[in-house]
């Protein structure tokens, strides 16, 4: 596991996270003329996204994507797309683009549609989180699809899964580990003592982020 960058407050950690995302986006724009950040949902990273949205970037050159999504319409309170759009509303108003995962139909149909679109994205930075059970993205320990999700030889970028322990929404869409292996940089945000203990205990699925085949992963932690 990489070392932790420890912050005394969550506000300080979120400011550092926003700066790291902005740095990755600026580098992508400088080298390719465009940049992409894949973002996780949940309450933990939202303050970082709000801080990012107020930073001076050429937003028309930026695409935001998702690390994973609950299989709900984007108007649903549980939607990661909704959280990202609301947290980054200033960036979207300034011209940033968005690559959705949810598109209706069945989970498998939505995953197939997102897979084609996400294959065209070069992810400069993926912002990850971790649950108390050690899951990251929607790589849940009890999901029957987990071995395929973690297989670096998997040709898919986005897949559907049903995770019995993923509450309140069991049906999910998620990036595969093979897709994240093609990102330039990973940023893992951890808050609270319980999650730090779980992270340092190691084991699947979270340790899959730290394998030698994966991009560099920076871990930001605050109590």
C-alpha positions as CSV (number, residue, x, y, z in Angstrom):
1,X,0.0,0.0,0.0
2,X,1.3,3.5,-0.8
3,X,2.0,5.8,2.1
4,X,-0.8,8.1,3.3
5,X,-0.8,11.9,3.0
6,X,-2.4,12.7,6.4
7,X,-4.3,16.0,7.0
8,X,-5.5,17.4,10.3
9,X,-8.9,18.3,9.0
10,X,-11.2,17.1,6.2
11,X,-11.5,20.6,4.8
12,X,-7.7,20.6,4.3
13,X,-7.8,17.2,2.7
14,X,-10.6,18.2,0.3
15,X,-8.7,21.3,-0.7
16,X,-5.6,19.2,-1.5
17,X,-7.8,16.7,-3.4
18,X,-9.3,19.5,-5.5
19,X,-5.8,20.8,-6.3
20,X,-4.6,17.4,-7.3
21,X,-7.5,16.8,-9.6
22,X,-6.9,20.3,-11.2
23,X,-3.2,19.5,-11.6
24,X,-4.0,16.3,-13.5
25,X,-6.5,18.1,-15.7
26,X,-4.1,20.9,-16.5
27,X,-1.5,18.3,-17.5
28,X,-3.9,16.5,-19.7
29,X,-4.9,19.7,-21.5
30,X,-1.3,20.8,-21.9
31,X,-0.2,17.4,-23.4
32,X,-3.3,16.3,-25.4
33,X,-5.5,19.4,-25.6
34,X,-8.2,17.8,-23.5
35,X,-8.6,16.1,-20.1
36,X,-10.8,13.7,-18.3
37,X,-11.5,13.0,-14.6
38,X,-13.4,9.9,-13.5
39,X,-15.2,10.6,-10.3
40,X,-16.7,8.5,-7.5
41,X,-20.0,9.4,-5.8
42,X,-20.9,9.4,-2.2
43,X,-20.8,12.1,0.4
44,X,-17.0,12.0,1.0
45,X,-15.6,13.6,-2.2
46,X,-18.4,16.2,-2.8
47,X,-16.6,19.0,-1.0
48,X,-13.5,18.4,-3.2
49,X,-15.7,18.6,-6.3
50,X,-17.3,21.9,-5.1
51,X,-13.8,23.4,-4.5
52,X,-12.6,22.2,-7.9
53,X,-15.5,23.8,-9.7
54,X,-14.3,27.2,-8.6
55,X,-10.8,26.8,-9.9
56,X,-9.7,28.6,-13.0
57,X,-9.5,25.9,-15.7
58,X,-10.4,25.8,-19.4
59,X,-13.5,23.8,-18.6
60,X,-14.5,23.4,-22.3
61,X,-11.5,21.1,-22.6
62,X,-12.6,18.9,-19.7
63,X,-14.8,15.8,-19.6
64,X,-16.1,14.3,-16.3
65,X,-16.9,10.6,-16.2
66,X,-17.9,8.2,-13.4
67,X,-16.0,5.5,-11.6
68,X,-19.3,3.8,-10.9
69,X,-23.0,4.4,-10.8
70,X,-26.1,3.1,-9.1
71,X,-28.6,1.8,-11.6
72,X,-31.1,4.6,-11.0
73,X,-32.3,7.6,-13.2
74,X,-30.1,10.6,-12.9
75,X,-32.8,12.5,-11.1
76,X,-32.8,10.0,-8.2
77,X,-31.2,11.2,-5.0
78,X,-28.9,8.1,-5.1
79,X,-27.5,8.9,-8.5
80,X,-23.8,9.6,-8.7
81,X,-24.4,11.5,-11.9
82,X,-26.7,13.8,-10.0
83,X,-24.1,14.4,-7.2
84,X,-21.4,15.2,-9.7
85,X,-23.6,17.5,-11.8
86,X,-24.7,19.4,-8.6
87,X,-21.2,19.6,-7.1
88,X,-19.6,20.8,-10.3
89,X,-22.4,22.9,-11.6
90,X,-20.1,25.9,-12.2
91,X,-17.7,23.8,-14.2
92,X,-20.6,22.5,-16.4
93,X,-22.0,26.0,-16.8
94,X,-18.6,27.0,-18.1
95,X,-18.6,24.2,-20.7
96,X,-17.3,21.0,-19.1
97,X,-18.7,17.8,-20.7
98,X,-20.1,14.7,-19.0
99,X,-20.0,11.0,-19.9
100,X,-22.9,9.2,-18.2
101,X,-23.1,5.6,-17.3
102,X,-26.9,5.2,-16.8
103,X,-29.0,5.3,-19.9
104,X,-32.1,3.3,-19.1
105,X,-33.0,-0.2,-20.4
106,X,-31.5,-3.1,-18.4
107,X,-28.2,-2.8,-16.5
108,X,-26.5,-4.9,-19.1
109,X,-27.8,-2.6,-21.9
110,X,-26.7,0.5,-20.1
111,X,-23.2,-1.0,-19.4
112,X,-22.8,-1.9,-23.1
113,X,-23.7,1.6,-24.2
114,X,-21.3,3.2,-21.6
115,X,-18.6,0.7,-22.4
116,X,-18.4,2.0,-26.0
117,X,-18.3,5.6,-25.0
118,X,-15.8,5.2,-22.1
119,X,-13.4,3.3,-24.3
120,X,-12.8,6.6,-26.1
121,X,-11.8,8.4,-22.9
122,X,-8.3,8.9,-21.7
123,X,-8.6,9.2,-18.0
124,X,-6.1,11.6,-16.5
125,X,-7.2,11.0,-12.9
126,X,-9.7,8.7,-11.2
127,X,-11.0,9.7,-7.8
128,X,-11.6,6.6,-5.7
129,X,-13.2,6.0,-2.4
130,X,-13.5,3.0,-0.1
131,X,-16.3,1.4,1.9
132,X,-16.0,-0.1,5.4
133,X,-16.1,-3.5,3.7
134,X,-13.0,-2.7,1.6
135,X,-14.9,-2.1,-1.7
136,X,-13.8,0.6,-4.1
137,X,-15.6,1.6,-7.3
138,X,-18.5,-0.9,-7.2
139,X,-16.1,-3.8,-6.6
140,X,-18.1,-5.4,-3.8
141,X,-16.7,-8.4,-2.0
142,X,-19.9,-10.4,-2.3
143,X,-20.6,-9.7,-6.0
144,X,-20.4,-12.8,-8.3
145,X,-18.9,-10.6,-11.0
146,X,-15.9,-9.5,-8.8
147,X,-13.3,-11.9,-10.4
148,X,-14.1,-10.6,-13.9
149,X,-14.1,-7.0,-12.6
150,X,-10.6,-7.4,-11.2
151,X,-9.2,-9.3,-14.2
152,X,-6.7,-7.1,-15.9
153,X,-7.3,-9.0,-19.2
154,X,-11.0,-8.1,-19.2
155,X,-11.6,-6.2,-22.5
156,X,-14.6,-4.3,-21.0
157,X,-14.4,-0.8,-19.7
158,X,-17.8,-0.7,-18.0
159,X,-19.8,-3.6,-16.7
160,X,-23.0,-4.2,-14.8
161,X,-23.1,-6.2,-11.6
162,X,-25.5,-7.1,-8.8
163,X,-23.9,-6.8,-5.3
164,X,-26.0,-8.2,-2.5
165,X,-24.3,-6.0,0.1
166,X,-24.6,-2.8,-1.9
167,X,-27.3,-0.9,-0.1
168,X,-29.7,0.6,-0.9
169,X,-29.2,-0.1,-4.6
170,X,-27.9,-3.6,-5.6
171,X,-27.7,-3.1,-9.3
172,X,-24.6,-1.1,-10.3
173,X,-22.4,0.0,-13.2
174,X,-18.7,0.2,-12.7
175,X,-15.4,0.7,-14.4
176,X,-13.3,-2.5,-14.5
177,X,-9.8,-2.7,-13.0
178,X,-8.5,-3.0,-16.6
179,X,-10.1,0.3,-17.4
180,X,-8.6,2.0,-14.4
181,X,-5.2,0.5,-15.2
182,X,-5.2,2.7,-18.3
183,X,-5.7,5.9,-16.2
184,X,-2.7,8.2,-15.7
185,X,-3.2,8.6,-12.0
186,X,-5.4,7.4,-9.1
187,X,-6.5,9.5,-6.1
188,X,-7.9,7.6,-3.1
189,X,-9.8,9.7,-0.5
190,X,-10.2,8.1,3.0
191,X,-11.9,9.7,6.0
192,X,-12.4,8.4,9.6
193,X,-10.5,6.0,11.8
194,X,-12.6,2.9,10.9
195,X,-11.8,3.2,7.2
196,X,-8.1,3.8,7.9
197,X,-7.9,0.6,10.0
198,X,-9.6,-1.3,7.2
199,X,-7.3,0.1,4.6
200,X,-4.2,-0.7,6.5
201,X,-5.4,-4.2,7.2
202,X,-5.2,-4.8,3.4
203,X,-7.0,-7.5,1.4
204,X,-9.4,-7.6,-1.5
205,X,-10.9,-5.7,-3.2
206,X,-9.1,-2.5,-2.2
207,X,-5.6,-3.9,-2.6
208,X,-6.3,-4.4,-6.3
209,X,-5.7,-0.7,-6.7
210,X,-2.1,-1.0,-5.5
211,X,-0.8,-3.8,-7.7
212,X,2.3,-3.0,-9.7
213,X,0.3,-3.0,-13.0
214,X,-1.8,-0.1,-11.7
215,X,-1.1,3.6,-12.1
216,X,0.4,5.5,-9.2
217,X,-2.1,5.9,-6.4
218,X,-2.0,8.8,-3.9
219,X,-3.9,8.3,-0.7
220,X,-5.3,11.3,1.1
221,X,-6.5,10.7,4.7
222,X,-8.2,12.9,7.4
223,X,-9.8,11.7,10.6
